C-alpha cells in the first residue's frame, strides 16, 4: 500500500512539474513572442495574461491573501527578479504553489485513503508539490547566473572598444544591447532605460549588482564608479575588468570539470556496474544452478 501510494505521489510530482513547466513556457512565449525592444523605445505591455495562480489567490479571502503576500511576497519577488522577471508577479507564483500543494494533498489522500501510510504520503506529497515551483525558479536562477558569467567578458570588451571609438558609456551599453540577445543584454538594457527615464546612473548600476549578486558584475560596477569619482580612464579600467571576468569564467569551467567525475560516479555505480555484473556473472550462476 505504501509503495502504491509513493508511486502515485511520484506521478503527481511529475505531473505538477510538467504543468508548471508548460504554463511558464506558454507565458514566456506570450511575452517573448514580441522582440525585446531596444533601449529608449516605449515598453510594450500588451499581451499579458492573467495567470491561474492569480485567480487562485483571488478566490481566497482577502485577509488571507494579504497575510500571505506580506509574509512571502517580498521573498518571491526577489527570487523572480533574480531569475530574470523584470515585473515579478509574486501573487501568481504564490497561487501556483497553493494550487500544486492542494493537488499533492488531494492526490496523497486519494492514493492512501485514511490508512496509516497517509501519515507519510500526504505530508511528503504536499510538501514536494509546494516546492516544485521553487525548485524550478532556483534552476532558472542558476542557469541565468552561469550565462551572465560566461557573457560578461565579451560584454566588457565590446563596451571598452566602443568607448575608445568615441561613444560614451550609455551609448556603448545600448549598442551592445541592440545587437545581442542574452541575459546580460537584457539586464543592461533595463539599466539604460532607467537612466533615460531619469534615474541616477550609479543607483541603477548598484541595483543591478545587488540583483545579480555576482562578483564579475559587482567589479564592473565598482570600476565604473571609481572612474567617475576619481576621473581615471574608463576604457583601461574596463580592459582590466575583462581580464578578471575571463579569469572568473575559467574558474567556473574548471570547477564544473572537477565535479564531473563525482557526478558520473552515481550512474556508473547504480546502472553500469550492475549491468556488467549480470552479463559477466549471469552465465556462471545459470550453470551452477543447472548443475
N, C-alpha and C positions, 0 to 999 in steps of 0.2 A: 504493500500500500504506500509506503514511504517512497519507494523507488518510482512508482507511478506518479505520485504527487510531485516529486522532484523533476521528473521528465516533463510534466505539464507546466511546471514553473519555468523550466528552461525554455520551453516553447513559447511561453508567454513573454519571457525576457527578450527572446529573439524577435518576436512579433512587435514588441514595444520599440526595440531599437530600429526595426525596419520602418515602422510608422514615423518615428521622429526623423529618421534619415530622409524618407520620401517627402515629408512635409517641408523640412528645411531646404531640401533641394528645389522643391517647387517654388518656395518663397524666394530663394536666392535667384532662381531663373526669372521670376517676375520682376525682381529689382535689377538683375544683371542683364536682362534682355535689352535694356537701354544702355548704350555705350556710356562709359564713365565720362562725364562732362569735363572738359578742360578747365583749369582754374580760371575764375572770372566769370564763367557762364552761370546763369541762374540755376539753382538746384531744382531738378525735376522731381516732384513729389507725387506725380500721377502713378497709378498702377498699384498702389499699396492695397493690401487686402487685410481684412480683419481675421486674425488667426483664431483657430478654435480654442487655443489656450486663453485668449482674452475673453471669449464668450463664456468659457468655463468660470472665469473669475467674476464675470458679471452676474452669473447665476447664484453666486454665494451672497449671503447677507453683507451689506456694506461695511458693517463694523468688522467682520472677519476679514474681508478683503483689505481694508485699511490697516488692520493689525499686521497681516502677513506682508503687505507691501512695506510697512515701516520696519519690520524686522528683517526681511530678506531682500527687499527691493534694491538697496544700495549695493549689496554684495553681488547680486545677479547682474546689475547694470555694469559694474566694474568688470566682471568676467566677460560679458558680451562685448564691451568696448575693447577689451584686450584681445578678443577673438576676431575683431575687425568690424564690428557693428558700430557705425558712427551714430546711429539713432537707436540705442538699445531699447528693446521692449521687454522690460522685466516682468510686466504683467502677463504677457503671453507666455513667457518662459515658465513662470511660476504656475500658470494654469496648466501647461503641458505636464509639469511634474505631478500636479494633483490628479490629472486625468490618468496618467500612467500608474500612479500609486493606487488609485481606485481599481484600475484594470488588474493590477497584480493582486490586490486584496480579493477581488471577486473571483479571479482565477484560482487563487490558493484555496479559498473556501469551497469553490465548486469541485476542485480536484480531490480534496481531502475530507470534505464534509465537516463534521464536528468530532472527528476522531482525535486520538492523541497526536497523530502526525501533524494535525493542523497547528499545533503549538510551535512547530518548526517551520512548516511550509509557508503559512500565511505571513508571519513577520519577515521571513527572508525574501519571499516573493515581492511583498510590498516595498521593502527597502531597496531591492535591486531595481524595480521598475521606477521608483522615485529617483534613483541615482543615474538612470540611463541618460537623460539629457545632460546631466552634469559631466558624465564621462565623455560625452561627445563634444561638449564645449572645451573640456581640457585637451582633447585631441586636436581640436581646431587651433587652440592657443599654441600648443607645442609645435604644430606644423607651421603656423604663421611665424613664430619666433625663429625657427630654423631657416625659413625662406628669407626673412629680414637679414639675418646674419650672413647668409650667402650672397645677398644682393647689395649690401651696403658698400663693400669696397669699390665696385664698379660705379655706384651712385656717387660716392665721394670723388672718385677720379674724374668723372664727367662734369661734376659741378666745379671742380678746381680748374679744369680745362676751359669751361665756359667763362669763368671769372677772368682767367688770363686773356681770353679773347675779347674782353671788354664788357661783358654783362655783369650786372650786379647780382647779389645773392638770390633775391627773389626771382629774377628773370632766369637765372641758371637752374634753379629748382623747378620752375614752371616748364622750362624747356625739356628737362628730363621727364617730368610727369606727363607731358603731352606725347612723348614718344614711346613710353614703356607702360606696361600694364602688369604690375605686380604689387604686393603689399607695401613695398617702400614708396612707390609712386603714389599709391592710394593715400597713404598716411601724410606724405609731404604735400600732396595736392590739397588736402584738407587744411594743412598749416598755412599754405599760401593764400587759400581762400579766406581764412580767418583774418590774416593780416590785411588783406584788401578790404575787408569789412570794418577795419579799424582797430583790431585787437593788437596790443603791443607785440613786437616781434619776439622778444625773449619769453614773454608769457606763453605764447603759442608753442615755442620750441620746448620750453620746460614742461608743458603739459604733455607734449608728445613723448618726451623722455620718461616722464613718470608713468605714462600709459604702457609703453612697450617694455620699460624696465630692463633694457639690455645695455651692457657695458659699451658696445660699439656705438649705440645711439647716444648714450649719455656723454661719451667722449666727444662725439661730433658736436653736440650742443654746447659742451664746455669750450671747445675750440672756437666756435662762433662767438660765444660770449666774451672770451678773453680777447679775441681780435677786435671786437667793437669797443671794449672797455680800455684796452691797453694800446690800441692803434697799430697792432702788428699786421703784417701781410697775411691776408686770409688764405690765399691760394697755397702758400708754402705750408701753412698750418694744416690745411686740408690734405695735402700730399702726405704729411706725416701721419695723419689720421687714417688715410687709405692703407698705408703700410701696417698700421696697428690693426685695422679691420681685417686685412688678409691674414694676419697672424691669428686672430680670433677664429676666423673661418678654418684655418689649417688645424688649429687645436680641436675644434669641433669634429672635423673629419677624423683626426687621429683617435679621439675618444670613441667615436662610432666604430672605427676599425678595431680598436682594442676590445670593445664589447661584443663584437660579432662571434668570436669563439664561444663565449659564455651562452649567448642566445642559441647557438647551434647545438649546445650540449643536450638540451632537453629533448628536441626532436630526435637526435641520434640515440639517446638512451631510451626514449619511450617508443620509438617507431622502428628505427632501422635495426638496432641490435636485436630486439625480439624476432624480427623477420629473419635475420641471419641465423639466429639460434634455431628457429623452426626448420629452415632449409638445411642447415648442417646436421643438426641432431635428430631431426624428424625421422629420416630413414633408419637410423640406428635404433630408435625407440620402437619403430614398427617391427624391425627384425627381432628385437628382444621380446616384444610382446607375442610375435608369431611363434618364436621358438619355445 
